[in-house]
Amino acid sequence: MSDPRPIGLFDSGVGGLTVLEAVARRMPFEDLLYLGDTARLPYGTKSPETVRRYARRAIGFLLAQDVKAVVVACNTASALALDAIEEMSPVPVVGVVAPGAEAAVAAARASDPAGQRVPIAVLATEATVVSDAYGHAIRALDPGRDVTHTACPLFVPLAEEGWTENEVARAAAALYLADVARSGARVVVLGCTHYPLLAGTIAGALPKGTVLVDSAETAARAVEAALPLAFRRGEASHGSTRLLVTDASDRLRRVAGRFLGRPAADLTLVDLL
Amino acid sequence: MSDPRPIGLFDSGVGGLTVLEAVARRMPFEDLLYLGDTARLPYGTKSPETVRRYARRAIGFLLAQDVKAVVVACNTASALALDAIEEMSPVPVVGVVAPGAEAAVAAARASDPAGQRVPIAVLATEATVVSDAYGHAIRALDPGRDVTHTACPLFVPLAEEGWTENEVARAAAALYLADVARSGARVVVLGCTHYPLLAGTIAGALPKGTVLVDSAETAARAVEAALPLAFRRGEASHGSTRLLVTDASDRLRRVAGRFLGRPAADLTLVDLL
């Protein structure tokens, strides 16, 4: 038995390419179809209604391509629209918030001193912070665990500019993370696909030994778990990857390259309207 | 004779509110209808095709409200879509690039040493820089004047975050403006509605005496020039202002307040789809 349909991945932009890479490493025989809604990005500064409307339209497009699963690689869309997406999808849906929360709780338990619970700090877009989606997911797994949220909106343009380790990035991290550094949090969730590019600078603004949690790997594991063997492609040949975007420019190719760590493969322009 | 129709103003977001304020000061009896396409912002990082598509849709909406003139308060839309907008508009269209270029040339001529021409530096979004719209407009007025362009993408999120005079803003300005500071430019165009909020920090990164040109005032003058007396509203009573946006959130109200210099008046949500 083998299911040749592709796995669909959706993000507001190209930050979700780190999730795509993680899925490709873990399931190398699957075809992957990535859709970045680059004409409407960013989602993280917009209202829940607008994020849900955009996400539904993008997912409708992916479903029309006959995907066998939908991976919501965007933290903001996962935080605000996962219920709406699940409602419309006949195939399994995997977001990045639940896997990120799971990884954070595991890391926190591993670093709790006896009889104590260290707080978990979540760094995310303003929309994700307001939604408290990480807080809900973490408390569902570990009731009583303290969770703090910090919106770090400048981290997105800094990552896109490639300013991940310069003075501007360090000054921004110092400002955003001053309270987190003082809070006693030992585990910090990078709750936006862009933030891992600044991991070094973020770590530098936090006490030594702070664990940074990135949901790309755990999300890839969740995708594997969501696809029973009968729904895999089989091991005939390496899977292909197609990257679709709703707006393409030289700038976007440059930014996509930062997330892939190599020149961005062909981006195909599609229109969702 | 009196024309009671409102003047329409269009921007990708709320930065154009500075142009609205300038028009309101200069023509206090006119009704102003402002449309910010906040669901699709920013325009400045997107492709010319997408910017033109969004601009056409927004202008179509304004024209359907029976405006008597259209002010394109967004530099990126003025740079990339003014021709497309003029083509579809039966009423006068005023962009911000031509007035900004005019003001820049006047300022440059005023500071030219005898027999020399100081270069003009344009700071703008990536899309505006690539378009070379300011370069064209300046050279049309003053052939042979050197024009340099610098994209300063971080200035937009810095202005929205309210980080206009802190260490992060100063570090970003120092990086972006190092070449401009060395170039001998005496006149610097703030070619994006967000940049005037960082004027102090920008000036601090440039040689003393550098003139910063903001197109809001000159654009307002161009609006007045585009509306003959027969098309004015008359001086019966102060004009009203309506602010329409395609996405509204607490964050947006906060950001709009930064541009207005006072709490943002009611924002009305409209759907362009």
Interface residues (C-beta under 8 A of the other chain):
Chain A: T38 A39 R40 T45 K46 S47 E49 T50 E126 A127 P153 L154 V156 P157 L158 E160 E161 W163 N166 E167 V168 A171 A172 L175 D247 A248 S249 D250 R251 L252
Chain B: T38 A39 R40 T45 K46 S47 E49 T50 E126 A127 V130 P153 L154 V156 P157 L158 E160 E161 W163 N166 E167 V168 A171 A172 L175 D247 A248 S249 R251 L252
